[in-house]
Amino acid sequence: MPLVTIIIPVYNTKKYVKKCLDSVVNQTYKNIEIILINDASTDYSLTILENYRREYRNIKLINNPINLGVSISRNIGLDSANGDYIYFLDSDDFIRKDVIEKLVNLATLYDVPLVEAKYTSVFTSHESKRNIKVENRYINLEKEKNTIKNYCGIACNKLFAHNLIKRNMRFPESLRFEDNAFIYPFLTIAKKSIVTNEVLYFYRRHFSSFIVRSALFPNDTILDLYEIVKIMKDKCIELGTYEEYQEVLDAVVLEKIFDITQLCSTWISIKSNDKKQIINNLYQYNRKQYQMPNINHMCNSNLRKKIFRYYINENAHDTTYENSLEPAKRILSKYKR
């Protein structure tokens, strides 16, 4: 029976961490190692973690002396992991009690180093009830390279073979969207995977989460994505897979940077003129640096096209906008929270 290491960084999630840990310690699959990384929490989280560590012998608790962020905390967990497989979980989320059993069974049955399950967003502590016909799809990533675009760029709904992670796979430090820099290079070395349509991971949405804040409020950390896509490319070059997967990786990058430009249009509490300047800066920069197609080719929705055309002057050719992100950075600096 393979050993699975579950890595959970924790920072100030006292409201949610018990639900998270209960979903882990009650797994139907029992050969589990649980690594909790307390990232210098200032609330009651550490006390909760210590109580669970005393009760469960398979829990290892690591205390960061200062707040290091989720990427470094996950990397610390990886450095201590002994499992044949790795599973990441955020401390404000929770999982179904049979998720590890199901994913390990699929990984061993089909002999694949990666299994991805579906996740759903929840606004309460309750699991949503879904009756679906379970389908498991085997994907040969060497023959179906284009399917890489269909994988979500998050780490927490996937089971990873540890032996491939040992090929110097780590999360980039101090950057948002860090999962993308881990997931897509991993896909290029995984070669094959299983994707199941079962909903096994429950992602909790709340107003203090980064995803919700990014959608509502101006935030200069969205520009981290430009560094992330560079790291993705550099990691694939290091792994020797970039040339083979370049076309699909370029398509992934285009989709990601377009999503960031789109995200800006959802912000509240920002002056309309500032929003227009930021979106125009990103749009023209993307067109120049990444050869991003025009709106007609990137937008499937007519409503989305209409929204973008409200903000974007497609005929503008400001060379400052085309060659630098500084205009956007300068404006966003006024809205730092």
Backbone torsions as a table, in degrees:
resi	resn	phi	psi	omega
1	MET	NA	116.2	-177.1
2	PRO	-62.6	146.9	175.2
3	LEU	-86.1	133.4	177.7
4	VAL	-113.6	127.5	174.7
5	THR	-99.1	123.5	175.7
6	ILE	-103.9	121.4	-176.1
7	ILE	-107.6	123.9	-175.4
8	ILE	-131.4	101.9	170.8
9	PRO	-73.3	142.5	-177.5
10	VAL	-131.4	125.8	173.4
11	TYR	-144.3	109.1	173.8
12	ASN	51.2	53.3	178.0
13	THR	-122.7	42.3	-176.9
14	LYS	-58.9	-27.8	-179.6
15	LYS	-69.8	-26.0	-168.6
16	TYR	-121.1	-18.1	-167.1
17	VAL	-68.8	-28.5	177.7
18	LYS	-63.7	-44.7	177.3
19	LYS	-60.2	-40.7	178.1
20	CYS	-61.2	-51.6	-175.9
21	LEU	-68.6	-36.2	176.9
22	ASP	-61.8	-36.6	179.8
23	SER	-69.5	-21.4	-179.6
24	VAL	-89.3	-47.8	-175.4
25	VAL	-71.2	-16.3	179.3
26	ASN	-101.2	19.3	177.9
27	GLN	-61.9	143.8	177.1
28	THR	-69.6	-25.3	175.8
29	TYR	-87.0	126.3	-168.4
30	LYS	-102.5	-17.5	-177.8
31	ASN	-85.7	73.4	-173.2
32	ILE	-125.7	137.5	170.7
33	GLU	-110.8	126.8	-177.1
34	ILE	-111.7	120.1	178.8
35	ILE	-111.8	114.6	177.5
36	LEU	-101.6	127.4	177.4
37	ILE	-113.9	104.1	176.7
38	ASN	-78.4	112.6	-173.4
39	ASP	-91.3	58.2	178.5
40	ALA	57.7	48.0	178.2
41	SER	-61.1	145.5	179.6
42	THR	-110.5	1.6	176.7
43	ASP	-104.5	-151.6	-175.3
44	TYR	-86.3	5.8	-173.2
45	SER	-59.2	-43.8	-175.9
46	LEU	-61.4	-40.3	178.7
47	THR	-61.4	-41.7	177.5
48	ILE	-62.1	-44.4	-179.9
49	LEU	-62.9	-41.7	-179.9
50	GLU	-64.2	-38.0	177.8
51	ASN	-62.8	-42.5	178.5
52	TYR	-68.3	-38.0	179.3
53	ARG	-62.5	-39.1	179.4
54	ARG	-66.6	-30.7	-175.7
55	GLU	-86.2	-29.7	-174.3
56	TYR	-120.2	120.7	-174.4
57	ARG	-71.4	-19.6	-177.7
58	ASN	-90.2	10.6	177.9
59	ILE	-99.8	130.4	172.6
60	LYS	-113.3	129.5	-178.3
61	LEU	-112.6	125.4	178.0
62	ILE	-116.4	131.5	180.0
63	ASN	-108.2	117.9	172.9
64	ASN	-76.3	133.8	-178.7
65	PRO	-66.9	-29.1	176.1
66	ILE	-135.9	165.2	179.0
67	ASN	-70.7	115.9	-174.8
68	LEU	-107.6	-13.3	-179.8
69	GLY	95.3	164.6	-173.4
70	VAL	-67.4	-37.1	-177.3
71	SER	-64.0	-51.5	-179.7
72	ILE	-63.7	-38.2	179.5
73	SER	-63.0	-43.2	176.6
74	ARG	-63.4	-41.2	179.2
75	ASN	-63.5	-37.9	175.4
76	ILE	-62.1	-41.5	176.3
77	GLY	-62.0	-42.3	178.3
78	LEU	-62.3	-37.6	179.7
79	ASP	-64.4	-24.5	-178.7
80	SER	-101.8	-2.5	-173.0
81	ALA	-76.4	138.5	177.4
82	ASN	-113.2	-2.7	-171.8
83	GLY	-71.6	157.2	171.2
84	ASP	-74.7	-28.8	176.9
85	TYR	-127.3	154.6	179.3
86	ILE	-120.5	136.8	175.9
87	TYR	-132.3	128.2	180.0
88	PHE	-101.6	141.7	179.6
89	LEU	-142.2	134.6	175.1
90	ASP	-87.6	144.8	-168.3
91	SER	-74.8	-8.8	174.1
92	ASP	-100.7	2.6	177.4
93	ASP	-106.2	178.9	175.4
94	PHE	-151.4	166.8	-174.9
95	ILE	-129.6	160.1	176.5
96	ARG	-70.2	150.7	-171.7
97	LYS	-68.2	-15.0	-178.5
98	ASP	-110.5	12.5	-173.8
99	VAL	-62.4	-46.2	-176.8
100	ILE	-65.3	-42.3	178.3
101	GLU	-59.4	-45.8	-178.5
102	LYS	-65.0	-44.8	-176.5
103	LEU	-69.8	-39.8	177.8
104	VAL	-65.2	-41.6	178.5
105	ASN	-59.7	-42.7	179.2
106	LEU	-67.2	-41.8	-179.2
107	ALA	-62.4	-41.5	-178.1
108	THR	-79.1	-37.2	-179.7
109	LEU	-62.9	-43.3	-176.4
110	TYR	-99.4	-2.0	179.5
111	ASP	54.2	58.3	179.2
112	VAL	-122.2	150.3	-179.5
113	PRO	-90.2	1.6	-177.8
114	LEU	-148.4	130.6	173.7
115	VAL	-129.3	129.4	179.0
116	GLU	-116.8	132.8	175.4
117	ALA	-111.4	167.9	176.3
118	LYS	-80.1	155.5	173.5
119	TYR	-128.8	162.8	176.0
120	THR	-137.7	153.0	177.6
121	SER	-88.8	139.1	178.1
122	VAL	-129.2	149.0	178.7
123	PHE	-110.0	-2.5	177.1
124	THR	-131.2	-171.6	179.6
125	SER	-89.0	4.5	-173.3
126	HIS	-100.2	143.5	176.1
127	GLU	-77.4	139.9	175.4
128	SER	-79.4	146.3	-179.0
129	LYS	-93.8	122.1	-179.9
130	ARG	-132.5	129.3	175.8
131	ASN	-107.0	104.6	-179.5
132	ILE	-132.2	155.6	172.7
133	LYS	-79.3	121.1	-176.7
134	VAL	-71.5	127.9	177.7
135	GLU	-130.5	132.3	178.4
136	ASN	-117.1	121.2	-176.4
137	ARG	-108.2	124.9	173.7
138	TYR	-84.1	130.4	-178.3
139	ILE	-124.7	121.9	172.1
140	ASN	-89.3	103.5	-172.8
141	LEU	-71.8	-18.3	176.0
142	GLU	-75.0	-38.2	-178.7
143	LYS	-89.6	-26.5	-178.1
144	GLU	-117.8	57.0	-175.3
145	LYS	-57.1	-34.1	-175.7
146	ASN	-65.2	-19.2	-179.5
147	THR	-69.5	-15.9	177.7
148	ILE	-56.2	-31.9	179.2
149	LYS	-63.1	-22.4	-175.5
150	ASN	-85.0	-10.4	179.8
151	TYR	-79.8	137.4	176.4
152	CYS	-76.5	144.1	-174.5
153	GLY	-85.9	42.2	175.3
154	ILE	-120.6	151.0	-174.9
155	ALA	-89.0	-22.0	-165.1
156	CYS	-80.4	-4.5	178.1
157	ASN	-110.8	24.6	-173.2
158	LYS	-133.2	149.6	171.6
159	LEU	-108.0	125.8	-174.6
160	PHE	-112.9	139.8	170.9
161	ALA	-71.4	125.7	-175.3
162	HIS	-66.4	-31.3	-177.1
163	ASN	-63.0	-29.8	177.0
164	LEU	-80.0	-33.7	176.4
165	ILE	-62.4	-30.3	-179.6
166	LYS	-67.5	-7.0	175.3
167	ARG	-82.9	47.2	176.3
168	ASN	61.3	34.4	175.2
169	MET	-85.1	118.7	179.5
170	ARG	-143.1	162.8	177.3
171	PHE	-87.7	135.8	179.5
172	PRO	-67.3	141.4	-173.4
173	GLU	-84.9	144.0	170.2
174	SER	61.7	29.4	177.5
175	LEU	-131.8	142.9	172.9
176	ARG	-78.6	167.0	-178.4
177	PHE	61.4	28.2	-174.7
178	GLU	-62.2	-28.4	-178.1
179	ASP	-60.2	-36.3	-178.9
180	ASN	-59.3	-38.3	-178.4
181	ALA	-72.0	-12.9	177.5
182	PHE	-98.7	-46.5	-171.6
183	ILE	-64.9	-53.2	-170.6
184	TYR	-69.7	-40.9	172.1
185	PRO	-61.7	-37.2	177.8
186	PHE	-61.0	-40.6	179.5
187	LEU	-59.7	-34.3	-177.9
188	THR	-72.4	-20.4	177.1
189	ILE	-103.8	-11.5	-179.8
190	ALA	-70.3	-37.8	177.8
191	LYS	71.5	-31.2	179.4
192	LYS	-153.1	155.1	-179.0
193	SER	-159.0	170.0	171.8
194	ILE	-120.4	134.4	173.9
195	VAL	-118.4	122.5	177.4
196	THR	-107.6	146.3	-179.9
197	ASN	-89.9	5.3	176.3
198	GLU	-70.4	138.2	176.6
199	VAL	-87.1	109.2	-174.3
200	LEU	-120.5	-11.0	-177.1
201	TYR	-122.9	136.9	-176.3
202	PHE	-119.5	107.3	-177.1
203	TYR	-91.5	117.6	-175.0
204	ARG	-87.4	123.3	175.4
205	ARG	-94.4	129.4	174.4
206	HIS	-151.6	163.7	-169.4
207	PHE	-70.2	-13.0	177.2
208	SER	-92.0	-3.4	-179.5
209	SER	-77.0	150.4	-177.7
210	PHE	-62.0	-41.2	-176.6
211	ILE	-61.5	-44.8	-179.5
212	VAL	-68.0	-43.6	179.8
213	ARG	-61.9	-40.6	-178.9
214	SER	-64.4	-33.0	-178.8
215	ALA	-76.7	-22.4	-174.6
216	LEU	-104.9	-33.4	-170.6
217	PHE	-124.4	144.1	176.2
218	PRO	-57.0	134.1	-174.0
219	ASN	-151.5	118.3	-176.1
220	ASP	-72.3	-10.5	178.1
221	THR	-69.5	-13.9	176.0
222	ILE	-62.6	-25.3	-179.8
223	LEU	-72.7	-10.8	174.7
224	ASP	-58.4	-25.9	-176.9
225	LEU	-59.0	-32.1	180.0
226	TYR	-66.0	-34.2	174.9
227	GLU	-74.2	-36.4	-179.5
228	ILE	-62.1	-44.9	-177.9
229	VAL	-66.9	-29.3	174.7
230	LYS	-68.2	-42.3	178.3
231	ILE	-63.4	-39.6	175.9
232	MET	-55.0	-49.4	-178.7
233	LYS	-63.4	-47.1	-178.1
234	ASP	-62.3	-38.3	179.6
235	LYS	-66.8	-40.3	178.5
236	CYS	-66.7	-35.9	174.6
237	ILE	-62.2	-44.2	178.6
238	GLU	-61.7	-38.8	-179.3
239	LEU	-78.4	-11.2	-179.9
240	GLY	79.2	22.7	-176.6
241	THR	-114.0	-5.8	-171.6
242	TYR	-63.6	-45.7	-177.2
243	GLU	-60.3	-40.5	-178.1
244	GLU	-68.4	-35.6	-173.4
245	TYR	-110.7	14.0	-172.4
246	GLN	-57.5	-45.4	-175.0
247	GLU	-60.1	-46.9	-178.0
248	VAL	-73.3	-33.9	177.3
249	LEU	-65.3	-39.4	176.4
250	ASP	-61.9	-37.9	178.5
251	ALA	-66.8	-38.9	176.6
252	VAL	-61.8	-44.1	-179.9
253	VAL	-60.8	-45.7	178.9
254	LEU	-58.1	-42.6	-179.5
255	GLU	-65.1	-41.7	-178.5
256	LYS	-65.6	-47.4	-176.6
257	ILE	-70.3	-28.4	175.4
258	PHE	-69.9	-39.6	178.4
259	ASP	-60.6	-37.1	178.8
260	ILE	-66.3	-43.5	177.7
261	THR	-61.0	-40.7	178.7
262	GLN	-65.2	-38.9	-178.2
263	LEU	-56.8	-37.4	-177.8
264	CYS	-58.6	-29.8	-177.1
265	SER	-71.4	-13.2	-178.9
266	THR	-92.2	-6.4	-175.1
267	TRP	-66.5	139.9	170.4
268	ILE	-105.1	175.9	178.0
269	SER	52.7	42.1	174.8
270	ILE	-140.4	139.9	-179.6
271	LYS	-62.9	140.1	-176.4
272	SER	-58.1	-42.2	-179.2
273	ASN	-65.4	-38.3	177.3
274	ASP	-63.6	-42.3	179.7
275	LYS	-61.7	-44.2	179.7
276	LYS	-61.3	-42.0	-179.0
277	GLN	-65.9	-41.4	179.6
278	ILE	-63.7	-48.1	-177.5
279	ILE	-64.4	-40.5	176.8
280	ASN	-64.2	-40.1	178.1
281	ASN	-60.0	-50.2	-178.5
282	LEU	-64.6	-42.6	-177.7
283	TYR	-62.6	-47.8	-179.2
284	GLN	-69.8	-36.4	176.7
285	TYR	-62.7	-44.3	179.0
286	ASN	-62.5	-41.6	179.0
287	ARG	-62.4	-40.6	-175.8
288	LYS	-77.2	-49.5	-171.7
289	GLN	-84.6	-28.2	-174.9
290	TYR	-121.1	5.3	-179.3
291	GLN	53.0	40.4	178.2
292	MET	-65.4	131.8	179.6
293	PRO	-62.1	169.6	180.0
294	ASN	-74.1	177.2	-172.8
295	ILE	-59.0	-38.8	-178.3
296	ASN	-58.7	-34.4	-177.9
297	HIS	-86.2	-23.3	-177.9
298	MET	-94.1	-23.3	-176.9
299	CYS	-105.0	122.2	174.1
300	ASN	-86.4	-22.8	-175.6
301	SER	-96.1	130.8	176.9
302	ASN	-65.3	-34.9	177.5
303	LEU	-63.6	-42.7	179.4
304	ARG	-64.3	-40.0	176.6
305	LYS	-60.4	-42.1	-179.0
306	LYS	-64.0	-41.5	179.2
307	ILE	-63.1	-44.5	-178.8
308	PHE	-65.8	-39.8	-178.5
309	ARG	-68.1	-22.4	175.7
310	TYR	-66.8	-36.2	-175.6
311	TYR	-94.2	-26.2	-168.9
312	ILE	-110.2	133.9	170.5
313	ASN	-97.6	98.4	-174.3
314	GLU	-66.4	-20.0	-178.1
315	ASN	-93.4	-2.7	-179.5
316	ALA	-73.9	144.2	179.0
317	HIS	-136.2	65.7	176.7
318	ASP	-82.3	113.6	-175.8
319	THR	-64.9	-27.3	176.1
320	THR	-64.1	-42.8	178.1
321	TYR	-66.0	-35.9	-174.4
322	GLU	-72.9	-27.8	-169.5
323	ASN	-114.1	0.3	-175.7
324	SER	-154.1	149.6	173.1
325	LEU	-97.2	4.2	-176.6
326	GLU	-59.2	-41.1	178.0
327	PRO	-56.7	-43.7	178.7
328	ALA	-66.0	-42.7	179.5
329	LYS	-60.6	-41.9	-177.7
330	ARG	-63.6	-43.3	179.2
331	ILE	-68.9	-43.8	-178.3
332	LEU	-64.4	-27.7	179.6
333	SER	-61.1	-24.8	179.3
334	LYS	-73.4	-18.6	-174.4
335	TYR	-110.1	14.3	-179.7
336	LYS	-59.8	133.2	-178.2
337	ARG	-103.0	NA	NA
